[in-house]
């Protein structure tokens, strides 16, 4: 989780206020008030920390983290399905070119693992 902290700025490149980084920004009280007003009025999207979201929604950080992990797994499954479908839809010569570019050895290693 520490890699997610952005100590340099509380507002990331897309204009969202990152709640995880606010304690590390060394803002003045007035700047914090302005940022809070921006969040309340939706001038900038606000992304709360897991701890803050747990408090606000009456649940625990562990349950939120488990849900985030579940969603990440589901996202990966969907990505794999889309890639597999794209590969199946390719004409044979393009599929062969993808396998060649990937490396035949890598493909054979995967086939070996999957057929054990």
N, C-alpha and C positions, 0 to 999 in steps of 0.2 A: 504494500500500500504506500510505502514511503516514496516510491518512484513516481507516484501520482501527484505528489505535492509540488506545487509550483511556488517556490519561495520568492521568486522575483516579482510576481504580480498576482493580484487577486482576480483580475479580469484577464481571461485568456484571449487568444487570437480571434475567437468568434464572438466576443463581447459578453460571454456568460461569466457570471461571478462564481468563482469556485470556492465553496465554503471550506474546503479542506485547507486552503492556503491563506485564508484571512488572518489567522493568528501569526503568520510569519511575514506579513507585509509591512509592519511597523508604520501603519497609517496613523494620522492624527485622529482625534475624536471626531472632528468635523468631517474628515474624509470617510470615516466609518459611517457616520450619519448619512452622508450623501449616498454611499454605496447601499446602505439599508433602504433608503428611500427609493433608489433605482430598482432594487429587488421587489419592494412592496408594490410599486407602480408598474412592474414588468417592463421597465425601460431597458433592463438587461435581465436575461434569464438567470436564475439563481440555482446553482447545483449544490445542495447541502451535503455535508459530510454524512457518513453512515450513522454516526452517533446522533447527529442533529435530526436526521430523518426518523430514526428510531424513537427519539423523544417526541417529536411532533406527531407521529402516527401511532404512538402507544404500543410499540413492539420492541424487540431487542435487536441490537446490532448483529448478533449471531444469526438470527433468522433472516435479516436483510442480506447479509453476506451469503448465506446459503441460497437464497433466491437469485442473487446476482450470479453465483457460480452455476446454478441450474440454467439460467438464461444464456450464459456463455457457452455451456455445453450444447444447448439447443441451437444456438447460432452456428456453432461449428458443424453440427450435424446438417443443418440446412445448406451451409457452404459446400460441404462435401457432396451432398445430393445434387446441387446445381453444377458443380464441376464434373461429376460423373455423367450427368445428363448431357452436358456440353460435349464431353469426350465421345459419348455414344453417338451423338448426332453428326460428328465429323465424318467426312468421306474417308475411306480407308487410307488413301495416300497422305492426307493431313494428319490422321491419327498416328500413322507411322512416323511422320516428321516430328510430332510432339514427343513420342517415345524416344526417338533418336536424340532430340534436343535435351530431353530429361536425362538420358543415359540409360542404355539397355541394362547395364548392371544394376542400377537402382531399381528398375522395374522387376528384374529377376529376383532381387533380394526381397521385394515386397511379395511377389508371387510365392516364393519359398516360405515366408512367414505366414502367409494366409492359408497355405495348404498343409501345414503341419498338423 
